[in-house]
């Protein structure tokens, strides 16, 4: 399982990169626009935090395959490290994916809502597909089940494309996707923190501290 942070907030990236085993950072046009800053400066700052070996995902904003490829090549060159371009599922996007496959540039096909879309993207050469879990749940779909179907479908057809589940509202959704074999998830800092939060864990830690202090006071092992 790869944990990837879904934000362009520099402070959130810096914090989570220090405390969590991140495989990289995903962005999209909405996430980038939220920061209201120079695009290339933001990309450079994200790279300086995560280093060259963690993967950075950025989404093209072009509409035709040829322009998508042109933008993807530029993003790949200027990202200065491990990179994957995000392309929304569409006819032009599928065409661009096949073109980029020949150029050796990795592709994440995003805005996936059905297993059929995911299979087509994988056959076109996508390295990742991103099904939107919570957005499906919000329309009385079953996002985690769609993820499970995609995972099973890729296994059935012996496809190496990874399922990078996105759009999470709860830690339970993350757990369910992991349980069905999803290889990657991309989440906000709040959801990532929620994954390790549990009241009984806090109670156990408080008990350890209380029992130690009852015997040794404020001393730590380093004091002996």
Secondary structure, DSSP 8 states (H G I E B T S, - for coil): -EEEEE---HHHHHHHHHHS-EEEEE--HHHHHHH-S-HHHHHHHHHHHH-SSSEEEEE---SSHHHHHHHHHHHHHHS-SSEEEEEESSHHHHHHHHHHHHHT--EEEEEE-SHHHHHHHHHHT-SEEEEBHHHHHHTT--HHHHHHHHHHHHHHTT---EEEEB--SSHHHHHHHHHTT--EEEE-HHHHHHHH--HHHHHHHHHHHHHHHHHHTT--GGG-
